[in-house]
Amino acid sequence: MDPRQSLSVFALAAGLLLPGCAEDSASIATDGVRNRASPVVVTLGGFNSCAIGPQGPTPRSTDRWTRSEALSNRFGGSDPRWVRACFDRASRLHFVSSANPAVVRTTTLDALGPFFDSIASLTEGAAHPLYVQGHSYGGWLGMYLVWYLPQSTDVRLLFAVDPISPAHCTVSSYLLALSTAGTSLAGCQRAPSDFSAADRRYLRQRVRDGGWRHYFQRNFLPLRSSAYSDGAEPHRSYDLSPFLNRNGARPSWNAHGGIAELSVVWYSFEASIATDLGL
């Protein structure tokens, strides 16, 4: 199924996601020091990952904002380019772009064009490689973003962290899964299935040099992603369940939220950007 053809579904299928082994970063192939002028770093939070500011929901002041800002400061040079986004409790997307950092823009799941276009405008030209990291709904959104962007966009990294599709995990379905010990809804317990095997092969082709990484955990049964198992895996897939344990073998409560904060994910993202840029 072409994800572009399913946007109308998402307005009706807004879902509930809770807020929120070192990796071989050198596996990102390089062709020497890239000397790119201004990489674009995009970070996407999941459901209810926004902070509440004077004007309403905003990605500002969140832990993700702070981590993303550090990446932009390190890699942005004299022209830092970035987009940072979060979802509120109504599954609306709120985002801020370096093109207009004073303004928080808001859109919905059935009207994502302005959000995608804001990123496309920052990546125009060969000097602006794109690095994307998203959690939960944000992981799904990162996959959809890579699908949407024109072929000319130089997509270098896509880190999807416990990605969940809003088409298959809604508020009501998540609550049902929670109330029945997580046994009733596969849509809240699997990697986004609105991307077929053919779609994923296309994503692997789009993300240069094997830069698509898929992270998931098995600890939090009502809400978790999973590995793909139909022969069209991302370039690398990682089960991070062991990193989400407390007190020995007892899993942390809400490991789905916890995986978004793991230092190993953020470190790998930063190290992979640095390696890809030849730093």
N, C-alpha and C positions, 0 to 999 in steps of 0.2 A: 504494500500500500504506500503510495506517495504521501509523505507527511504533509506536503503542501496542500493536498486535497482534503485534509481532515481538520483544518483550522476551525470550521464551524462547529465541530464536535466539542471543542475545548471550552466554549462559552457555557455549555450545559454540563460539562464534566469537571468543573473546578473541584479540586480535592483537598484533603486535609493531610499535611505533612508536618510533623513536629519540628520546631526550630532546632533551630539548632542549639627484621624484614626490611630493612632499608632497600631501596630500589636502585637498580643500575641506571643512574641518570645518564651515564655516558653512552647508553644505547641509542640516543638521538644522534643520528649521523650528522656530521658537519662537513662542509667543504672549505675548511679554513676559517679564518676570522671573517665573519659576514660583513662587518662594517655597515650595518644597516642603520639608517638615520634614527628612526623612532619606532620601536616595536609597540604594538598595541596589546595591552593586557586587559582581559575581560574576566571578571569574577561574578558568579551568579549564585545567590543564596536560594534556599528552598522555601517552602510554605512557612509563613509566620516568622521569617528571619529578619523582618524590618525592625528598626527602632521606631519609637513614636516621638516625633519632634513637634515643635509649635504649630507646624502646618500639616501635621498628620504623619502617616508612615513614610519612612525614609531609610535608605541604606546607610546613611551617615551614622557615625558613632558606634557602629556594630564592630564586633571583633573581626569580622570579614573585611570591613572597610579599612581597619587599621593594618591588617596583614597585606591587603591589596595596595594600600598607599605606600608601604615599605617597598613592595616590588616596583612600583612606578618610580619611586625615588632612586632605586638602584639602577634600573635599566632605562629610564626615560630620557636621560640626557637633558638637553636644553629644550626639548619638545616632547614632554611626557604625554602619551596618548593612552586613554583608558576608558572603560565603561564598568560601572559597578551597579549591581541590581539586587533587588530582594522581592519576595512575594509577601503580601499581607494576609490577614485572615479570610479575606474574600477572594483570594487567588488573583488579585490584581498585581501587576508588575510595576514596581517603582524603580527608576534608574536615573543615574547621573552620568554625564559624559564630560570628558575633558574639554570638549568643544564649547561647553557652557556649564562650567562646574557650579555655578550659583543656583542652578535650577534643577529641581527634582521633577522628572516627567513621569506620567502615569499612563498605563495602557492595560488592556485586558487580553485574555488568552485568544480571543477571536479577532484581535486587531494588533498583531505583533509587528506589522510592517514598519512603523516608525522606529521601533527599537532596533530591528535588524538594519534598517537604513542608517541609523546613527553610527553603527559599527562599520558598515560598508564605507561610509564617507571617511572614516579615520584610516582605513586600510588601503585607500586608493594609492596606487603607485608601488613600485618594487621595493621601496625603502621602509615598508611598514608591515613586517610579519606579524601574524596574529597568534596569541597564546590565550587559551580559554580554559577556565576551571569553574565547574559548577557542581552544586550539591543538590540531590533530591530532584524537585521540580527544576532546579537550576541545572542539574546534570542533563536532564531531558532537553531543556531549552538550549544547552550548549550543542547537543547533537543536532537539534533542529536548525540552530544558527549556522552550523557548518554546511548543512544541506542547502540552506537558503542562499548563502553568499555566492557571488559570481565566481567562475572558474579562475579569474585573474587574482583572486585573493590568495595570498600566501599563508595558508593555515599550517602552523608549525606544531602546535600542541593542542590536544583536547583531553582534559582530565575530567571524566564523568565519575562523580563520587556518590555511590549508592543512588543512581538515577531512578526516578519514579515517573511514570507517565500520568499526567492529569486526565488523560482520556480513559484510563482504566482504574484509577484510584481516586475516588471522590470523597467528599466529607462523609456522606451517609455510608458509603461502602467501607471506609476505614473504621468508622465507629462500630459497624456491624462486625468487622473482623476482630476488633478489640474486645467486644463483648462476648465473642464466642471463641476466645483463646486463639485467635488468628487462624482458624481452620476454614473460614468460609469464603475468602476472597483472594484468588490468585493474583488479581491486578495490583494489589498492594504488597505483593511478596515476590516480585520478579522484575527483571530488567525490562525496559520499555519495549513492549511487543508491537507497538505501532510502527516500529522500524523492522521491516522484514529482513531476511538474510540478504536479499539483493540490495536493499537500502544500506545495510551495514557494509557490504562490500564496497559500495560507492563511497561511504564515509572513510573507509580505510584508504581508498584511493585519493581522496581529497586531502587527508591530513598527511603532510609530507614526511618521509623518512620514518614511518612507523610511530608517529607521535600520539596516537590515540591510546589512552590508558583507561581501563575500566576497573573501578574499585567497588567492592561490595562487602557486606557483612551478613552473618547468619544468626546473630545473637538475638535480635529483636523481632520476634516472629510476626507481630501484627503489621509491621512496616519495615520492609527491607528490599533491597534489590537482589540480584542473583547473577550468576554467570550465564552467558549465552552458551547453548550446547548443540546448536544445529549446524555447525561447520562454518559459521561466519562470525567468528569471534573478533573483537577488537585486537589490535596488535599485541597488547598485553592485558591480562586480566589478573586481579589480585584479590584474594580473600583476606581482609584485614581483621577478621574476628578475633584472632589472638591478641591484637592490640587493644581490644575493647573490653578485656576482662578485668575484674576487680576481685581481690581476695582469692587469688588462685584461679580456680576453674569457674567461678561464678560470673556469668556475663553481667556487664553493666546494664542498668536500666536505660532504656531508650538508646541503644547503640546506634540507631539510625541518626539521631541528633549528634551523638558523640563522634561519629566518623568524620563529620564536617570540621571538627576542631583538631584532628590528629596532626601532630607536628610532622609525622613521617610523610603525610600527603603534601603539606605545604612546603616542607623542605625539598621533597622530590620535584615539586613544580618549580620552585626557585632554581634548584640545581640544574634542572633540565633546560630552563630558559638560558641560564648562563652557559651551559655546554653548547646549546644550539647557536648561541651568538658568538661562540669561540672565545669566551672570557675565562 
